[in-house]
Amino acid sequence: MKEANILLWTTKLYYKYIEAKKSKKNFLILHWWGGKSDSWLNVWKVLEKQWFWVYIPDLPGFWKTKLAKAFSIDSYADMIEDFAWSLGLDNIILLGHSNGWAIATKLV
């Protein structure tokens, strides 16, 4: 598991990721309201064994990612779309829980 950050919209978005050893299937997970990337540690371990690259951002306002302004569900969705584009992710399998699911719904 590695940790990185990317500057999006004047916000330093922190995220964790795991690189698959044999392929490049992208799995993006969005945490729930009050959650954080670490909340999905057990799921990461399973997905890594299935050869997925797993990306889990700490949404703005949670854990290490600071909230510079108020975000709506649309704002979160737009930022996550920019996050995926900035990392060159395509053919993404998307998983979200609670607020993360609301954001995922907007994305699809």
Secondary structure, 3 states (H helix, E strand, C coil): CEEEEEEECCEEEEEEEECCCCCCEEEEEECCCCCCHHHHHHHHHHHHHCCEEEEEECCCCECCECCCCCCCHHHHHHHHHHHHHHCCCCCEEEEECCHHHHHHHHHC
